[in-house]
Amino acid sequence: MNAWHHIVEQTRSNVRQFGDFALHNTQNLMVLPHGKGSIHAQISGFYSSKQPSTNGLTVRKWLSTQSYEAQYQFGIQKLKDFGWQF
């Protein structure tokens, strides 16, 4: 099974900040395998976690304070970190 993955997440904050088009387009969307243990599940879990560098916030919440470009680059790096090969 597959799922649509937003490189820059479709959070309320991001929709307000960047608009729908910035989030829902072929540059920001990709299909990833979905399900337990998949890259999509691992990334989602990571974004829900609190990391030392996020000052007590979840990665998702911390990331929402960053620019679109910073979020995009972070998202691409996390895909690579979790094994996605472009």
C-alpha positions as CSV (number, residue, x, y, z in Angstrom):
1,M,0.0,0.0,0.0
2,N,1.2,3.5,-0.8
3,A,0.5,7.0,0.7
4,W,1.0,10.6,-0.6
5,H,3.8,12.2,1.3
6,H,4.2,15.9,1.6
7,I,7.9,16.9,1.8
8,V,6.7,20.2,3.5
9,E,3.9,19.0,5.7
10,Q,0.3,20.1,5.2
11,T,-0.2,21.5,8.7
12,R,-2.6,24.4,9.4
13,S,0.3,26.6,10.1
14,N,2.0,25.8,6.7
15,V,-1.3,26.3,4.8
16,R,-1.7,29.7,6.4
17,Q,1.9,30.6,5.8
18,F,2.6,29.2,2.3
19,G,-0.9,28.5,0.8
20,D,-2.4,25.4,-0.6
21,F,-0.6,25.4,-4.0
22,A,2.8,25.4,-2.3
23,L,1.9,22.3,-0.5
24,H,-0.2,20.4,-3.0
25,N,1.9,20.2,-6.1
26,T,4.2,17.7,-7.8
27,Q,7.3,19.3,-6.4
28,N,6.2,18.8,-2.8
29,L,4.2,15.5,-3.1
30,M,5.5,12.0,-3.7
31,V,4.2,8.5,-3.3
32,L,5.8,6.4,-0.5
33,P,5.2,2.9,0.7
34,H,2.8,3.0,3.7
35,G,2.3,0.7,6.6
36,K,4.1,-0.5,9.7
37,G,7.9,-0.1,9.3
38,S,7.7,1.8,6.0
39,I,9.7,4.9,5.3
40,H,6.5,6.9,5.5
41,A,5.7,5.5,9.0
42,Q,9.3,6.1,10.2
43,I,9.3,9.7,9.0
44,S,5.9,10.4,10.5
45,G,7.1,8.9,13.8
46,F,10.2,11.0,13.7
47,Y,8.2,14.2,13.0
48,S,6.0,13.4,16.1
49,S,9.1,12.9,18.3
50,K,11.0,15.4,20.4
51,Q,14.6,15.7,19.6
52,P,17.4,17.5,21.6
53,S,17.7,20.1,18.8
54,T,14.0,21.1,19.0
55,N,14.0,22.6,22.4
56,G,11.2,20.4,23.9
57,L,8.9,20.7,20.8
58,T,8.0,17.9,18.5
59,V,10.0,18.0,15.3
60,R,6.7,18.9,13.5
61,K,6.0,21.9,15.7
62,W,9.6,23.1,15.6
63,L,9.8,22.7,11.8
64,S,6.6,24.8,11.4
65,T,8.6,27.8,12.6
66,Q,11.1,27.5,9.6
67,S,10.8,28.9,6.1
68,Y,9.4,26.8,3.3
69,E,12.9,26.2,1.8
70,A,14.3,25.1,5.2
71,Q,11.4,22.7,5.7
72,Y,11.8,21.4,2.2
73,Q,15.5,20.7,2.6
74,F,14.9,19.2,6.0
75,G,12.2,16.9,4.5
76,I,14.5,15.8,1.6
77,Q,17.3,15.1,4.1
78,K,14.9,13.0,6.3
79,L,13.8,11.0,3.3
80,K,17.5,10.2,2.6
81,D,18.2,9.5,6.2
82,F,15.4,6.9,6.3
83,G,16.6,5.2,3.1
84,W,14.7,6.8,0.2
85,Q,16.8,6.8,-2.9
86,F,16.0,9.5,-5.5
